[in-house]
């Protein structure tokens, strides 16, 4: 398989070199080879992704991409394009004296800092931070669903055990917060809430006395172990030793709170999120304070109260999340329907004490995830199965036979408690063959031949951030 992978890469590089020679026929080797490699890698990135839009990320799409690349190369060869006969240059030796050391250093860094042998397979350095799995998850979701922006949950990348760093999550949150101020950037608000209420919130210890630099969506053990390339053995533990993670996480929530409300381009206010807060601003020569209350994100009822020192006219724009189908806004006895994924604008004269009641229905959703598994969502919160835990010395782990699969035909029920918290009740069945791989939970299985529906039981699913030991990505039976 490794030899086939190299052969596949060499095919695209060869075609790229032919394209470079066709584009710049008089170029010398020092120009031709880097340009050709760039063309080849670009084809390698684009062609399989294009065919996967129709065929999915499967072997036929990969083979068809290779066939098209081969056809391009054959056409160039038939039209007379050749790599031999490169023009000579008196400075060629000096150029190669610069190019070859840089190429050697690049390959060395590729091997030592990017490619890592973990659990018998090669992984890239970015995979330890979750960037590459996250981006591949986006591409895969777009290819399978035809939707953009993708709604893939921003947890620990696509592979639920590969891990994502707290610093990377906070940087992504900062990027999404900046995006909100751009035209069309409001579509990043759902991803931002998912990231903050799940990944970032879960990075704080339950007692608030530590942070977890690296977390896993399917996290079956907290211990000292070499789980993540380029990270220490204690990267998965809660503590205060990692200053980068601590500073990033402490700054993430204040930035998030500040991005909940914004000034709109028509001199009004725009609500991007509905966490309880107070907003003060001066509009239409009046001092305005907006109080937001409710149980959001646990519940979908949001009360917005406007306080002004005098009557003032300005618009208020309310963002409706994409998952809030059937949302409504009640104002002055009128109930206005709201389109999920859009805005409701109320442009009127506001007086002190005016209230808006926003209702955001929170249906339980099963979102596609890694290996045909799913993550369970309600509103912006992801819910996880929290198995029984066993503590021994400095190790906290899931108990024996902790792995389960969702029974797909069974309804997932919502349980609302008196204190305002919410859990879900789902039917699950044990998966004896799914367990640990080294110090991490193994990837979710595709074939569930060991599942016995007769052993199914009702399990409680809790919010992602409430369970340090959890299964957030579950196979479906």
VMD Tcl script that draws the C-alpha trace (Angstrom):
set ca {
  {0.00 0.00 0.00}
  {2.88 2.36 0.77}
  {4.43 1.67 -2.66}
  {1.10 2.34 -4.36}
  {0.84 5.64 -2.48}
  {4.30 6.70 -3.67}
  {3.45 5.65 -7.23}
  {0.26 7.70 -7.06}
  {2.22 10.74 -5.87}
  {4.89 10.28 -8.57}
  {2.21 10.16 -11.27}
  {0.88 13.58 -10.30}
  {4.38 15.03 -9.91}
  {5.33 13.78 -13.38}
  {2.24 15.36 -14.90}
  {3.02 18.57 -13.02}
  {6.54 18.64 -14.48}
  {5.13 18.20 -17.98}
  {2.68 21.04 -17.39}
  {5.50 23.25 -16.13}
  {7.61 22.45 -19.19}
  {4.63 23.24 -21.44}
  {3.96 26.52 -19.60}
  {7.60 27.66 -19.48}
  {9.38 25.77 -22.27}
  {12.68 27.66 -21.92}
  {12.96 27.35 -18.14}
  {15.98 25.69 -16.61}
  {15.73 22.87 -14.12}
  {15.98 25.06 -11.02}
  {12.76 26.77 -12.13}
  {11.07 23.83 -13.80}
  {11.21 21.36 -10.93}
  {9.73 23.57 -8.13}
  {7.04 24.84 -10.53}
  {6.25 21.32 -11.71}
  {6.00 20.01 -8.15}
  {3.61 22.85 -7.36}
  {1.44 21.96 -10.37}
  {1.52 18.28 -9.44}
  {0.57 18.80 -5.80}
  {-2.23 21.14 -6.88}
  {-3.63 18.46 -9.19}
  {-3.30 15.92 -6.39}
  {-5.34 18.17 -4.10}
  {-8.01 19.19 -6.62}
  {-8.80 16.20 -8.86}
  {-9.74 13.64 -6.15}
  {-11.80 16.27 -4.33}
  {-13.69 17.19 -7.52}
  {-14.61 13.60 -8.32}
  {-15.52 12.94 -4.68}
  {-18.36 15.44 -5.07}
  {-20.10 12.84 -7.22}
  {-18.57 9.58 -6.02}
  {-17.81 10.35 -2.39}
  {-14.42 9.93 -0.72}
  {-13.95 6.41 -2.03}
  {-11.55 4.41 -4.20}
  {-13.40 5.09 -7.51}
  {-12.89 8.86 -7.07}
  {-9.18 8.33 -6.39}
  {-8.74 6.04 -9.40}
  {-10.69 8.38 -11.69}
  {-8.46 11.29 -10.58}
  {-5.38 9.20 -11.44}
  {-6.88 8.32 -14.83}
  {-7.52 11.97 -15.65}
  {-3.99 12.92 -14.55}
  {-2.61 10.15 -16.71}
  {-4.69 11.35 -19.66}
  {-3.33 14.87 -19.24}
  {0.21 13.51 -19.18}
  {-0.41 11.34 -22.27}
  {-1.80 14.34 -24.14}
  {1.23 16.44 -23.28}
  {3.58 13.68 -24.39}
  {1.73 13.19 -27.68}
  {1.87 16.93 -28.31}
  {5.66 16.84 -28.07}
  {6.26 18.02 -24.51}
  {9.44 16.43 -23.12}
  {11.57 16.95 -20.03}
  {14.91 16.27 -21.73}
  {16.94 18.96 -23.39}
  {16.78 21.55 -20.63}
  {18.62 24.79 -21.47}
  {22.03 25.22 -19.95}
  {22.90 28.10 -17.69}
  {26.32 29.16 -16.49}
  {24.87 29.81 -13.02}
  {23.19 26.42 -12.77}
  {25.69 25.12 -10.26}
  {25.16 28.07 -7.92}
  {21.38 27.72 -8.20}
  {21.44 24.02 -7.36}
  {23.84 24.73 -4.52}
  {21.03 26.79 -2.99}
  {18.08 24.60 -4.02}
  {19.37 21.20 -2.94}
  {20.20 22.11 0.70}
  {16.78 23.76 1.07}
  {15.11 20.67 -0.41}
  {17.08 18.39 1.90}
  {16.16 20.50 4.92}
  {12.50 20.50 3.87}
  {12.45 16.70 3.59}
  {14.20 16.36 6.95}
  {11.68 18.65 8.64}
  {8.84 16.82 6.89}
  {10.02 13.55 8.37}
  {10.95 14.76 11.84}
  {8.31 17.43 12.52}
  {5.33 16.56 10.33}
  {5.19 12.82 9.68}
  {4.92 10.78 12.86}
  {4.53 7.05 13.34}
  {1.75 6.66 15.91}
  {0.01 3.36 16.66}
  {1.47 1.81 13.52}
  {0.31 4.53 11.12}
  {1.80 7.78 9.84}
  {0.05 10.98 10.93}
  {0.80 14.60 10.16}
  {1.95 17.07 12.77}
  {-1.15 19.20 12.19}
  {-3.33 16.26 13.15}
  {-2.17 16.63 16.76}
  {-3.70 20.11 16.82}
  {-6.89 19.12 15.02}
  {-6.42 21.56 12.12}
  {-6.00 19.03 9.33}
  {-8.73 16.62 10.57}
  {-11.06 19.59 10.98}
  {-10.41 20.84 7.44}
  {-10.74 17.34 6.00}
  {-13.99 17.03 7.93}
  {-15.26 20.21 6.29}
  {-14.30 18.97 2.82}
  {-15.85 15.56 3.42}
  {-19.10 17.06 4.69}
  {-19.33 19.42 1.70}
  {-18.68 16.53 -0.69}
  {-21.29 14.29 0.91}
  {-24.01 16.85 1.57}
  {-23.43 19.49 -1.09}
  {-23.89 22.18 1.59}
  {-21.66 25.13 2.41}
  {-20.83 26.26 5.10}
  {-20.42 22.77 6.56}
  {-22.24 21.98 9.77}
  {-19.74 19.45 11.00}
  {-19.34 19.84 14.78}
  {-16.11 21.53 15.76}
  {-14.94 19.09 18.37}
  {-11.61 17.26 18.21}
  {-11.34 17.18 14.43}
  {-12.86 14.34 12.45}
  {-11.04 11.52 14.23}
  {-12.55 11.54 17.72}
  {-9.39 10.26 19.44}
  {-6.78 12.30 17.58}
  {-7.12 15.30 19.83}
  {-7.30 19.07 19.48}
  {-5.29 21.67 21.37}
  {-6.87 24.34 23.51}
  {-4.70 26.98 21.83}
  {-5.90 25.90 18.39}
  {-9.54 26.01 19.53}
  {-9.13 29.51 20.94}
  {-7.41 30.74 17.78}
  {-10.25 29.35 15.69}
  {-12.76 31.06 17.98}
  {-10.94 34.38 17.53}
  {-11.05 33.94 13.75}
  {-14.78 33.21 13.81}
  {-15.41 36.24 16.04}
  {-13.57 38.42 13.52}
  {-15.61 36.83 10.74}
  {-18.87 37.92 12.40}
  {-18.16 41.56 11.53}
  {-17.71 40.74 7.83}
  {-20.58 40.68 5.29}
  {-22.01 37.17 5.38}
  {-19.87 36.30 8.37}
  {-22.90 35.64 10.55}
  {-22.92 32.10 9.16}
  {-19.90 31.42 11.36}
  {-21.87 32.19 14.53}
  {-23.26 28.65 14.87}
  {-19.76 27.16 14.57}
  {-18.49 29.68 17.12}
  {-21.13 28.73 19.67}
  {-20.50 25.03 19.12}
  {-16.79 25.58 19.64}
  {-17.14 27.70 22.78}
  {-19.91 25.80 24.56}
  {-18.24 22.45 23.94}
  {-14.51 22.35 23.13}
  {-13.41 25.49 24.98}
  {-15.71 24.90 27.95}
  {-14.51 21.30 28.27}
  {-10.87 22.46 28.42}
  {-11.47 23.79 31.96}
  {-11.29 21.38 34.86}
  {-14.64 20.65 36.58}
  {-13.42 22.48 39.68}
  {-12.01 25.37 37.63}
  {-8.49 24.84 38.97}
  {-6.79 23.67 35.81}
  {-6.97 23.46 32.04}
  {-6.47 20.60 29.60}
  {-4.01 21.53 26.81}
  {-5.12 18.63 24.56}
  {-8.53 17.00 24.58}
  {-10.22 14.19 22.70}
  {-13.86 13.98 21.64}
  {-13.84 10.29 22.59}
  {-11.79 10.52 25.77}
  {-11.67 7.25 27.65}
  {-8.62 7.86 29.85}
  {-6.82 10.72 31.58}
  {-3.24 9.71 32.28}
  {0.38 10.44 31.45}
  {0.97 8.91 28.03}
  {2.41 9.77 24.63}
  {-0.90 10.30 22.82}
  {-0.18 13.36 20.72}
  {2.85 14.02 18.49}
  {4.85 17.15 19.42}
  {3.16 17.22 22.85}
  {4.32 16.07 26.25}
  {3.02 13.02 28.08}
  {0.95 15.25 30.38}
  {-0.78 17.20 27.55}
  {-4.05 15.36 28.21}
  {-4.11 16.12 31.93}
  {-5.75 19.07 33.68}
  {-3.22 21.41 35.25}
  {-1.70 24.88 35.29}
  {1.72 24.11 33.84}
  {0.91 24.91 30.20}
  {1.03 28.70 30.11}
  {0.03 28.97 26.44}
  {-3.16 26.97 26.93}
  {-4.00 28.78 30.16}
  {-3.63 32.26 28.65}
  {-5.54 31.32 25.50}
  {-8.47 29.85 27.43}
  {-8.69 32.71 29.93}
  {-8.90 35.19 27.05}
  {-11.40 33.19 24.99}
  {-14.50 33.79 27.11}
  {-14.19 37.60 27.41}
  {-13.79 37.84 23.62}
  {-16.79 35.59 23.13}
  {-18.96 37.66 25.46}
  {-18.00 40.84 23.60}
  {-19.07 39.29 20.29}
  {-22.60 38.45 21.49}
  {-23.95 41.86 20.41}
  {-22.71 44.22 17.72}
  {-23.58 47.59 16.26}
  {-25.30 47.12 12.90}
  {-24.57 49.09 9.75}
  {-27.96 50.83 9.98}
  {-27.12 52.30 13.41}
  {-28.92 49.64 15.40}
  {-28.02 46.60 17.49}
  {-27.44 43.08 16.23}
  {-27.66 39.97 18.44}
  {-25.25 37.22 17.40}
  {-25.77 35.12 20.53}
  {-28.14 34.90 23.46}
  {-26.11 34.08 26.54}
  {-27.39 36.12 29.53}
  {-25.75 39.55 29.41}
  {-26.31 43.32 29.47}
  {-25.45 45.67 26.63}
  {-25.06 49.44 27.00}
  {-24.82 51.84 24.08}
  {-26.00 55.24 22.90}
  {-28.45 55.19 19.98}
  {-30.62 57.98 18.51}
  {-29.27 60.33 21.19}
  {-30.61 58.04 23.93}
  {-28.85 55.90 26.51}
  {-29.85 52.31 25.77}
  {-29.40 49.18 27.88}
  {-30.43 45.75 26.64}
  {-30.77 42.94 29.19}
  {-30.76 39.36 27.94}
  {-32.02 36.60 30.25}
  {-33.00 32.96 29.92}
  {-31.47 29.50 30.06}
  {-29.61 29.70 26.76}
  {-27.74 27.64 25.62}
  {-29.44 24.93 27.69}
  {-32.91 26.23 26.75}
  {-34.36 28.05 23.80}
  {-36.46 30.73 25.57}
  {-34.73 34.11 25.56}
  {-36.13 37.31 27.04}
  {-34.72 40.61 25.76}
  {-35.62 43.77 27.72}
  {-34.87 47.23 26.35}
  {-34.22 50.13 28.74}
  {-33.94 53.72 27.46}
  {-33.85 57.09 29.18}
  {-36.20 58.39 26.50}
  {-38.13 57.20 23.49}
  {-35.71 56.19 20.71}
  {-36.03 54.72 17.21}
  {-33.48 52.15 16.06}
  {-33.49 48.62 14.64}
  {-32.67 45.43 16.53}
  {-31.55 42.48 14.44}
  {-31.90 39.00 15.96}
  {-29.87 36.19 14.44}
  {-31.72 32.88 14.18}
  {-29.43 29.82 14.38}
  {-29.59 27.30 11.53}
  {-30.85 24.57 13.86}
  {-33.79 26.67 15.18}
  {-36.54 25.56 12.80}
  {-39.89 27.09 13.78}
  {-38.37 29.99 15.76}
  {-40.65 32.89 16.72}
  {-40.33 36.39 18.18}
  {-43.09 37.83 20.38}
  {-43.31 41.64 20.53}
  {-46.28 43.76 21.72}
  {-48.59 40.76 21.59}
  {-47.63 39.87 18.02}
  {-45.84 36.63 17.22}
  {-43.50 36.89 14.26}
  {-42.18 33.79 12.47}
  {-38.40 33.62 12.03}
  {-36.43 31.82 9.35}
  {-33.69 29.52 10.60}
  {-30.28 30.71 9.45}
  {-31.44 34.29 8.91}
  {-32.30 37.46 10.82}
  {-35.44 38.99 12.24}
  {-35.36 42.79 12.22}
  {-37.55 44.91 14.52}
  {-37.31 48.58 13.54}
  {-39.51 50.65 15.82}
  {-39.68 53.30 18.51}
  {-38.44 51.74 21.73}
  {-39.52 52.79 25.20}
  {-38.17 51.84 28.58}
  {-39.29 48.33 29.55}
  {-40.14 47.01 26.07}
  {-39.66 43.25 25.89}
  {-39.02 40.68 23.20}
  {-39.53 36.96 23.77}
  {-37.46 34.86 21.40}
  {-38.28 31.15 21.15}
  {-35.65 28.91 19.57}
  {-36.90 25.30 19.25}
  {-34.12 22.85 20.12}
  {-34.77 19.56 18.40}
  {-32.34 16.69 19.00}
  {-30.12 16.16 15.96}
  {-27.74 13.39 14.90}
  {-24.87 14.96 12.99}
  {-22.69 12.85 10.66}
  {-19.20 12.23 12.00}
  {-16.21 9.94 11.62}
  {-16.64 6.40 10.20}
  {-20.40 6.78 9.67}
  {-20.80 7.53 13.38}
  {-22.77 10.50 14.70}
  {-22.58 13.19 17.35}
  {-25.77 14.08 19.20}
  {-26.69 17.76 19.37}
  {-29.43 19.90 20.86}
  {-29.09 23.59 20.12}
  {-25.40 24.51 20.24}
  {-24.63 21.80 22.82}
  {-23.20 18.39 21.94}
  {-24.26 15.54 24.21}
  {-22.05 12.59 25.10}
  {-22.24 9.21 26.71}
  {-20.38 9.31 30.03}
  {-19.44 5.75 31.08}
  {-18.70 4.75 34.63}
  {-15.15 5.72 35.62}
  {-12.40 4.01 37.57}
  {-9.73 6.02 39.45}
  {-6.39 4.46 40.23}
  {-3.37 6.49 41.37}
  {-3.12 9.36 38.85}
  {-5.25 7.64 36.21}
  {-8.94 8.24 35.56}
  {-10.40 5.90 32.98}
  {-13.64 4.42 31.74}
  {-14.67 1.12 33.25}
  {-14.59 -2.21 31.48}
  {-16.84 -2.60 28.42}
  {-17.47 1.15 28.25}
  {-18.13 1.29 24.50}
  {-21.68 1.53 23.19}
  {-23.57 2.24 19.97}
  {-26.77 4.23 19.56}
  {-29.86 2.27 18.59}
  {-30.81 4.34 15.57}
  {-34.48 3.43 15.47}
  {-35.10 4.64 19.02}
  {-36.08 8.23 19.82}
  {-33.76 10.34 21.95}
  {-35.76 12.03 24.72}
  {-35.05 15.37 26.38}
  {-35.02 15.52 30.19}
  {-35.33 19.01 31.67}
  {-34.55 19.25 35.37}
  {-35.79 21.70 37.98}
  {-32.41 23.47 38.15}
  {-32.58 24.31 34.43}
  {-30.04 21.71 33.32}
  {-30.82 19.38 30.43}
  {-29.81 15.79 29.69}
  {-30.90 13.33 27.05}
  {-32.06 9.74 27.32}
  {-30.99 7.44 24.50}
  {-31.17 3.73 23.83}
  {-27.70 2.21 23.46}
  {-26.25 -1.26 23.17}
  {-22.78 -2.51 24.24}
  {-19.96 -3.03 21.71}
  {-17.55 -5.51 23.33}
  {-14.96 -5.34 20.52}
  {-14.65 -1.56 20.56}
  {-12.21 -0.50 23.23}
  {-8.81 1.07 23.77}
  {-5.87 1.44 21.42}
  {-2.79 2.17 23.49}
  {-3.82 5.03 25.83}
  {-6.68 6.31 23.65}
  {-10.10 5.13 22.65}
  {-9.95 3.27 19.35}
  {-11.71 4.72 16.31}
  {-15.46 4.02 16.07}
  {-16.07 0.74 14.23}
  {-18.00 0.67 10.98}
  {-19.09 -2.97 11.20}
  {-21.12 -3.63 14.37}
  {-21.30 -7.42 14.14}
  {-20.73 -7.79 17.88}
  {-23.74 -5.64 18.85}
  {-26.59 -7.46 20.54}
  {-29.81 -5.47 20.47}
  {-31.19 -7.67 23.23}
  {-28.67 -6.09 25.61}
  {-29.75 -2.53 24.82}
  {-30.40 -0.19 27.73}
  {-31.40 3.42 28.39}
  {-28.38 5.67 28.88}
  {-28.07 9.29 29.96}
  {-26.32 11.66 27.57}
  {-24.84 14.74 29.25}
  {-23.42 17.99 27.83}
  {-19.97 17.56 26.31}
  {-18.23 19.91 28.74}
  {-19.61 18.12 31.82}
  {-17.88 14.80 31.21}
  {-14.09 14.46 31.26}
  {-14.47 10.77 30.37}
  {-16.83 10.64 27.42}
  {-17.83 9.21 24.06}
  {-18.96 12.12 21.89}
  {-18.88 10.27 18.55}
  {-20.98 7.10 18.61}
  {-21.65 4.40 16.00}
  {-25.28 3.84 15.07}
  {-26.87 0.41 14.99}
}
mol new
graphics top color blue
foreach p $ca { graphics top sphere $p radius 0.5 }
foreach p [lrange $ca 0 end-1] q [lrange $ca 1 end] { graphics top cylinder $p $q radius 0.2 }
display resetview
